[in-house]
Amino acid sequence: MIERISPIQGTSQVEQVQPVGRREAGDQFGVMLRRELRQAAPEGFSVAFSKHAMARAEERGIEVTDTLMGQLADSVERASAKGATNILAFDATRAFIINVPHGRVITTMSQEEMQENIFTNIDGAVLLK
């Protein structure tokens, strides 16, 4: 024999949720994501050089200083806020291809090499400041 299930006691009506526009919801998500990322890494965004990039920097006479690492980390943070995944971070004398989600410098180029190259597989460019 089948017994009937009675309504659950002590429940209340669910609140009416106001719909949010797609753009507004995306903005809110981005803000929340950046906040969570900052909390996970309180010192901010960090950048590391791959073995290949470090070898290229040494070959090309590009000195990796704390100032440069700060500029690259700032570039990664700004690019991440815009949703970029692979960027060209550059100034007048050097360029770096960086994978933003992993904070990894993939390769480096000197001023002479930049003049003859086409940069592919990037979705953003950031001027180093």
Beta strands, then each sheet from edge to edge (+ up, - down):
strand 1: 48-49
strand 2: 86-90
strand 3: 94-99
strand 4: 104-110
strand 5: 124-127
sheet 1: 1+ 4+ 3- 2+ 5+
end
